[in-house]
Amino acid sequence: MAFDSLTEKLQNVFRNLRSKGRLTEDDVKTALREVKMALLEADVNFKVVKSFIKNVQERAVGQDVMNGLNPGQMVIKIVNEELVALMGSETTEIRLEPGKATTVIMMAGLQGAGKTTTTAKLAGKFKLKGKKPLLVACDVYRPAAIQQLQINGEKQGVDVFTMGDKHKPANIAKAALEHAAKNGNNIVILDTAGRLHIDEGMMEELREIKEAVTVHQTILVVDAMTGQDAVNVAKEFNDKIGIDGVIVTKLDGDTRGGAALSIKAVTGCPILYAGMGEKLSDLEQFYPDRMASRILG
Ligand code: GDP
């Protein structure tokens, strides 16, 4: 289950806090040291943890908490609020072009992160909102990826555009936009090719697509189970091609939560959705407050 191990550790810290009637400054410090350990073990970025603990500490050793009726609860409330702030406070929607204009979304990410699956999941969300998405197979390196997109698109009941594996992704994207215009698709989602690691060829290909067509939203898909690697990948993609938002996949199997907790703080890019399973319906909008509640258990 998502966040299991982090939740268990935080609950232990909070149980101790609650059992105390009055809190001394030392009690708070000890508790925060334990929260810090729990976050580091959850693979949250070190700098993020440091500033998080500093914020909580400043608020918690203030008069309110020490003199409050229920100091333990107060500390827990502050930790909760700071966790929400860490994940960006507000829910961020994917920005669609106004009116009848077509929105072009480019999906990026490393191989295996869950990009193709997430592309189809996202199409289902747009369809539910009354949009007519077109999925575009720009991953020309893995014929299986093209087939996977076709199968998933069919399951979702949305249009899929493919040109096989003999064309450049930028040219496929261009042709797809012409197809979308004729076919009345108001959202075009480009499923691009990943690599096992960040490499210049992949970045160049994404840049070429951006030069060939107007991309309105670039969305990065990262695997939550890879923890800080996912955060580093997000930073690298943002620096190299610029991303508008992140979708964190496989949160269902991520017991630690380090990626979900660090991405916004490290990259400045919001998490838009969370993948919660392999089924095409397993995609949840990302609500920082609900995530924080889930983490605290
Ligand atoms: P791509 O190479 O980035 O296009 O990755 P795929 O879309 O092919 O996904 C790789 C694997 O991850 C597949 O087995 C997916 O079913 C699985 N997957 C994708 N998203 C999730 C998720 O949110 N949770 C779980 N448990 N598995 C996922």
Boltz pocket constraint, residues with backbone or C-beta under 6 A from the ligand:
constraints:
  - pocket:
      binder: B
      contacts: [[A, 109], [A, 110], [A, 111], [A, 112], [A, 113], [A, 114], [A, 115], [A, 116], [A, 117], [A, 118], [A, 194], [A, 248], [A, 249], [A, 250], [A, 251], [A, 252], [A, 253], [A, 274], [A, 275], [A, 276], [A, 277], [A, 278], [A, 282]]
      max_distance: 6.0
